């Protein structure tokens, strides 16, 4: 049996605000030190953390795609060429 989790409107609006702030500031890491102690209780920090995690994942995907394209280009340049003697 699945447990149903209900989120109140205050939590949702604070979470979304934190996400939008992090997006606007283009945060790469959390602002405050020792944020691990604050995050479980503060929905705004959770929203910021969500944005940072998504940004890291997106960057990794772009990097992987870029590396794949470079590999393809290297193999295309070598096709049909002999030893060059």
C-alpha positions as CSV (number, residue, x, y, z in Angstrom):
1,X,0.0,0.0,0.0
2,X,1.4,3.4,-1.0
3,X,1.7,6.1,1.5
4,X,0.1,9.4,0.3
5,X,2.1,12.5,1.2
6,X,0.3,15.8,1.4
7,X,2.1,19.1,1.1
8,X,0.5,22.3,2.3
9,X,0.4,25.5,0.2
10,X,2.9,27.2,2.5
11,X,5.5,24.5,1.9
12,X,4.9,24.5,-1.8
13,X,5.2,28.2,-2.2
14,X,8.4,28.4,-0.1
15,X,9.9,25.5,-2.1
16,X,9.0,27.2,-5.4
17,X,10.4,30.5,-4.2
18,X,13.7,28.8,-3.2
19,X,13.9,27.2,-6.6
20,X,13.2,30.4,-8.5
21,X,15.8,32.3,-6.4
22,X,18.4,29.7,-7.1
23,X,17.5,29.8,-10.8
24,X,17.7,33.6,-11.0
25,X,21.0,33.7,-9.2
26,X,22.3,30.7,-11.2
27,X,23.6,29.1,-8.0
28,X,26.1,26.3,-8.3
29,X,26.3,25.6,-4.6
30,X,24.2,26.4,-1.6
31,X,24.7,29.9,-0.1
32,X,24.9,29.1,3.6
33,X,27.5,27.0,5.4
34,X,26.3,24.0,7.4
35,X,23.2,23.9,5.3
36,X,22.7,20.2,6.0
37,X,21.4,21.1,9.4
38,X,18.9,23.6,7.9
39,X,17.7,21.8,4.8
40,X,15.4,19.1,6.3
41,X,13.3,21.8,8.0
42,X,13.4,24.6,5.5
43,X,11.5,24.2,2.3
44,X,13.2,27.2,0.7
45,X,16.6,25.5,1.0
46,X,15.1,22.3,-0.4
47,X,14.0,24.2,-3.5
48,X,17.4,25.7,-3.9
49,X,19.0,22.2,-3.5
50,X,16.6,20.8,-6.1
51,X,17.7,23.5,-8.6
52,X,21.4,22.9,-8.0
53,X,21.0,19.1,-8.4
54,X,19.1,19.6,-11.7
55,X,21.7,22.1,-12.9
56,X,24.5,19.6,-12.2
57,X,22.6,16.8,-13.9
58,X,21.9,19.0,-17.0
59,X,25.6,20.1,-17.2
60,X,26.7,16.5,-17.0
61,X,24.3,15.5,-19.8
62,X,25.6,18.4,-22.0
63,X,29.2,17.5,-21.3
64,X,28.5,13.8,-22.2
65,X,26.8,14.9,-25.4
66,X,29.7,17.1,-26.3
67,X,32.2,14.4,-25.8
68,X,30.2,12.0,-27.9
69,X,30.1,14.6,-30.8
70,X,33.9,15.1,-30.6
71,X,34.4,11.3,-30.8
72,X,32.2,11.1,-33.9
73,X,34.1,14.0,-35.5
74,X,37.5,12.3,-34.9
75,X,36.3,9.1,-36.5
76,X,34.8,11.0,-39.5
77,X,38.2,12.8,-40.2
78,X,40.1,9.5,-40.3
79,X,37.8,7.6,-42.7
80,X,39.1,6.8,-46.1
81,X,42.6,8.0,-45.4
82,X,45.6,5.8,-45.8
83,X,48.9,5.8,-44.1
84,X,49.9,9.0,-45.9
85,X,53.1,7.6,-47.2
